[in-house]
């Protein structure tokens, strides 16, 4: 039997560790399941700029894992193999790329990346290139607009600092609550609410649990990819939707610093910017996704 790659083995172990830990946490932490390794994975990841294998970590949230087949095909045209692992954890991917156990990852926006790197003191991982912007929104299975939402309603929002303020800013922009003067979206928290005339209550949950939480709240925050996957049309169905102007929530691919500017990372960027990927997004998500190729010029 062929050995699993170091990358694959490590994520299986990590996934099991987080699964056990989840049993003792509250429902805000969510439930983790084992990683899904690439069946063709053979070589250990060592952040090697010379080899032709790209060890890539992807999230199972949104549409990250949906474009694997397209990326593989596009990279094969340039002689590269994509060794990918799909995980349902947002903590480990940056750490593992930072440690050189994976080359790159794709699961996050720039605001989350910047905050995580700062908080964790990571020195060996950087943004490689931008991918997409997807406007997040507030959705409800009970109400069609905020005019119908009653006072005291329960609203589900992300617990992580980089996304917590997104829901609050949407509510603020609708005139439904007030926030402390000068606070920016990536640092806004419930503590920054200065006026809550509708007496909304908030349930903070792990971002990977937002979809499930929608059944238990009156209004819930969803990323655009998740919203589309469960049947929503963001521009039609969202009770509130981000405009995208000046927001720091641009999707990125992160890379180990040893690989910055190398041919393998350029090949990965080329695959992400391929017409095949664009056609997939257009066909499945319509106008819910904004491509950011122009920012990489």
Secondary structure, 3 states (H helix, E strand, C coil): CCCCCHHHHHHHHHHHHHHHHHCCCCCCCCCCCCCEECCCCCCCCCCCCCCCEEEEEEECCCCHHHHHHHHHHHHHHCCCEEEEEEECCCCHHHHHHHCCCCCEEEEEEHHHHHHHHHHHCCCCEEEEEECEECCCEEECCCCCCCCCCCCCCEEEEECCHHHHHHHHHHHHHCCCCEECCCCCCCCCCHHHEEECCCCCEEEEECHHHHHHHCCCCCEEEECHHHHHHCCCCHHHHCCEECCCCCCCCCEEEEEEHHHCCCHHHHHHHHHHCCHHHHHHHHHHHHHHCEECHHHHC
